[in-house]
């Protein structure tokens, strides 16, 4: 008797549930997306500069220590 009940194809069910979840999402406006993207880019650039400076500083200190040690 249970064989007569049609079961959803798992892929079809997944796609239907995905569409239902996406329709619940509150998407950002164009201005919000632009502002958030600019923030991400600015933070990425600042962190890259900071890490580059730290790398330069530690390399310089390491070379100075090795030079003083005579190695």
N, C-alpha and C positions, 0 to 999 in steps of 0.2 A: 504494500500500500504506500509506503514512503517513497518507493521508486517513482511513483506517479507525480510527486511534487518536484517541479523543476527548480534546480539549484542554479544560482547565478555563477557565471564564469568568474573565477577569481580575478582575472584581469579587468573584466568589466566592472566588477564590484569595487576594485581598487580605484579605477578611474572615476567612477561615480562619487565615491567618498572623497577623493582628492578634490574634485570640482566643488563639492559641498564645503569642504574646509577652506579652499581658496576664496570662496565667495564670502566667508566670514572675516577675512583679513581686512584690516583698515590700512589701506595703502597710503603712503605719504604723498603730499602734494608735490608739484614740480619744484616749488621754492624750498620746501623742506628737504627734498632729495638733493638739490643743488647745495644747500647750506651744509648738510651732513657730509656730502662728498668733499666739499672744500675743507671741512674740519679734519676729515680722515687724511686728506692729502697734506695739509699743514702739519699735523702731528707726525705723519710719516717722514716728512722732510726734516722736521726738527729733531726727531729721534735719530735719523740717519746722520745728521751733522753732529749731534752729541756723541753718538757711538764712534764716529770717525775721529773726533777730537780725543776721546778716551783712548782709542787704539793708538793714535799718534803719540799721545802722552806716555802710555805704558811702553811702547816701542822705544821711545827716546830714553826713558828711565832705565830700561833693561840694557840698552846699548851703553849708557853711561856707567852703569854698575859693572858691566863686563869689561869696559875700557879701564876702569879704576882697579879692577881685580887683575888686570894684565892678561886677560884671556882673549 
